[in-house]
Amino acid sequence: MLDVQLKTMLAALTASGAPDLGDLPPEVGRPVYRQILAAGDLPPADVQVDDRQIVVLGGAVGLRIYRPRRQAGARGVVLYCHGGGFALGDLDAYDSVCRTICFDSGCVVVSVDYRLAPEHPFPAAVDDCLAALTWVAAHAAEIGGDPGRLAVCGDSAGGNLAAVLALAARRQGIALRYQVLVYPVTSAAPGDLPSHSEFGEGYVLSRNAMLAFTRHYFGDAGRAPDWRGAPLLADDLSGLAPALVMVGAYDVLRDDGVAYAHAMTEAGVQVTLVEYAGMSHGFINMAATMTAGRLALAQVASALRHALEAA
């Protein structure tokens, strides 16, 4: 059954007349999205935060680096890719999530402010996140981390990017210890999997919004051209870092996560697949208002802490 807390939130959302994000131009949807996520933010965890920029092809990209205040030598480093359909989201919108993961895991967390569509369509987000991962691998010691203990993490569109980074890291010889994919987009287009229709209306993220975001990112074709846009299109998933894949039972993207988890398992990758019963899309951003959201965020941090422990 649908989680009681989530059911109450969805009813309130419907009563408020809040627009579907897919119906808003990205420049209008971005502040709305930020406001929605702020409602689920936890009190800010006490961690050290620094902003910096790195140069990428075509410009610069911001990074926000979160470090635990308690000193304990070099730590594991997590590159976090935020959600938002490749068109929404930024460092501020995911500040609470990254602070909490840093504090709970004891790892250094680096959040990447990749460029957004439609102003910067595919593969700009992939290029930016890969540049960020390359920078983190080269500068881990400088930010208090261990270059031998790296992980990628992301939710929704960011889960897609984290999965793509794991594939790209294998190709480029960047050693990853772990990948955390929270309700990731892995299929080529909306409509490819049953959950896209089954939960496409009334459960936070709509199929309408998915269609809009996909067109913003991939253009009028609305379909990923290759594995860099849809990890399920990858020919070979063997040799990837172990993974935690989290999905919600009522999420339009449920089948994306499940299908990719099964595909990685079949390729010999160690995968933990967790389905949050009663949850729809976006639950890690609901940690302040939903018990399951706080548990999920704690599970992400715990998995990263154990995966990135010193050998």
Secondary structure as GFF3:
##gff-version 3
##sequence-region A 1 311
A	DSSP	alpha_helix	4	16	.	.	.	ID=ss1
A	DSSP	three_ten_helix	21	23	.	.	.	ID=ss2
A	DSSP	alpha_helix	26	38	.	.	.	ID=ss3
A	DSSP	beta_strand	47	56	.	.	.	ID=ss4
A	DSSP	beta_strand	59	68	.	.	.	ID=ss5
A	DSSP	beta_strand	75	81	.	.	.	ID=ss6
A	DSSP	alpha_helix	95	105	.	.	.	ID=ss7
A	DSSP	beta_strand	108	113	.	.	.	ID=ss8
A	DSSP	alpha_helix	124	139	.	.	.	ID=ss9
A	DSSP	three_ten_helix	141	143	.	.	.	ID=ss10
A	DSSP	beta_strand	145	155	.	.	.	ID=ss11
A	DSSP	alpha_helix	157	172	.	.	.	ID=ss12
A	DSSP	beta_strand	178	182	.	.	.	ID=ss13
A	DSSP	alpha_helix	194	198	.	.	.	ID=ss14
A	DSSP	alpha_helix	207	218	.	.	.	ID=ss15
A	DSSP	three_ten_helix	231	233	.	.	.	ID=ss16
A	DSSP	beta_strand	243	248	.	.	.	ID=ss17
A	DSSP	alpha_helix	254	266	.	.	.	ID=ss18
A	DSSP	beta_strand	271	276	.	.	.	ID=ss19
A	DSSP	three_ten_helix	283	286	.	.	.	ID=ss20
A	DSSP	alpha_helix	291	307	.	.	.	ID=ss21
###
